[in-house]
C-alpha cells in the first residue's frame, strides 16, 4: 500500500522522466529542421557533416548528462561534487589531448600545411560525437561551479547565523 505522499513523488518523477525523454527526442529532431545552416566545419581535407546533425548530437549529450550533474550537485556533499567535477572535466580534457596527439602522429607528418593542424584538431573534436569530450569539460566545470556556489552559500548562512547569535 502506498501513501498519498509517496504516490505524488512517483508521479512527479514519472513526469520529470517523461519530460526528459521528450527533450532527448526533441533535440534529435533538430536534424530535420529545413534549411542550409552552412558548412563552416571545412578544411583542406573536405567538409564535415551537416551542422544540424552536429548540433543534434552534441545537444543530445548535454540533455542526457546535465540532469545527472544537477542531481549530483544537489544530493552529494560539496567535496564529492568538486571531486566529480574535476574528474569529469579532466576526462574530457584528456580525451581532447589524445585526439590532438593522434592527429599529430597521423595527419601532421603527411601534410604539407602544418598550420592547419589546430583547425584539424578542432574539426575532429567537433565531429567526433561518439564520446562527449567537450560536454564532459563543460559539465565538469559546471559541477565545480555548483560546488563553489554551495560552499559560498553555506559559509554565508553560517556567518549570518553566528552574527545573529552574538
N, C-alpha and C positions, 0 to 999 in steps of 0.2 A: 504494500500500500504506500502510495506517495503522498506527501503533504502538499498543500497548495503552493507553498513557497518553493519546494523542490520542482514541482511541475512548471512553475513560472521560469525557473532557471533553465530547465530543459528547453522550453520554448524560446527563451532569449538566445541560448547558444545555438539552437537549431536555426533561428532566424539569421544570426550572425554568420553561421556556416553557409547558409543559402546565399546571403549577400556576397560573401567572399567568393563562392563558386561562380556567381553571376559576374563579378568583377573579373575573375580569371577568364571566363568565356568572352566577356566584352573586350578585354584588351587584346585577345587573339583575333577578334573581328576587325581590328584596325587594318589588317592586311586587305580587307575588301573595300576600303574607302577608295572611291574612284579618284583619278587624277594622277598627274605626274609630279611627285614630290622632288624629282631630280635625282641625279646620280652624283652626289657630292663625294662619295667614297670611291674615288678613282685614282689611278696612278699609272705608271708605265707598264704595270702588269695587267691592266684592264680595270673593269669596274666591278663592284661588288653587287650584292643582291638589291632588290628594290628597298627603298627607305622605309616603306610601310611594313615590310617584313621584319626589318631590324628593330623598328620601334615596337612592334608587337612582341617580339621575342624578349627584348630587354625589359619591356614593361611587364611581361608575364613573370619574369624572375622577381621584379620588385614587388608586384602584387602578391606573389607567393611567399616571399620572405619577410616583408615588412611587418605583417601582423604578428609573426613569431617574435620578431625583435621587440615589438611593443609589449607583448605579453611577458617576455623575459625581463624587460626593464621594469615592469611593474611588480612582478612576482618574486624576483630574486634579490638578494642583498646587493648593495651598491658595489661592493668589492668584486662579486662574481659577475655583475653586469659589465664592469670595467674590464675584467679579465676576458670575458667572452668577446667583447668589442675589440680588444686588442688582438685576440687570436683570429677573429674573422677578418679584420682589416689586414692583418699580416698574411693570412692565407691568400686573399685577393692580390696583395702586393707581390707575394712570391710567385703567384701564377703569372702575373704580368711580366715579372722579371724572367721567368722561364720562357715565355713567348719571345721576349727580346733576345735572350741567349740563343734560342733555337733559330730565330731569324738571322741572327748574327753569324751563326755557324753555317747555315744552309743558303741563305739568299745573298748575303753581303759578299762572299768570295766570288760569286759568278756574275755579279752585276758590274756594269761599267759606271754606274751612277751611285756611289755610296752616300751622296747627300739625300737620297730618297729613303734612307734607312729608317729614320724616325717616322716618316709617313707610312712606310710598310708595316712597322710595328703597330701603329695606331689602327691601320686597316685590319690587321689580324685580330687585334683586341676587339674592335667594333664588330667584326663579322663572326667571331668565334662565340656563338650563342649557346653552345652545349654546356659551358661552365660559366657561372656568373661572376667573372673576375671583378668587373667594375662595380657590380652590385654588392659584392662582398666588402669591397673597400668602403663604399658609401654606407652600408648597414653597420659595419664595424665602427665607423666614425660616429654614426647616429647613436649607437649603443653607448659609446664613450661620452657623447654629449648628454644623453639621458642620465647617465650615472653622475656626471658632474653637476647637472641641474638638480637632481635629487639630493646630492650631497650639500649643495649650497642652500637648498630649501630647508633641509633638516637642520643645518647649522643656524640658519636664521630663526627657525622656530625654537631651537634650543636657547639661543641668546635672548630671544623675546620672552621665553618662559622664565629664564633666570633673572631677567630685568624686572619683571613684574613681581617676583618673589622678594626682591631686596627691599 
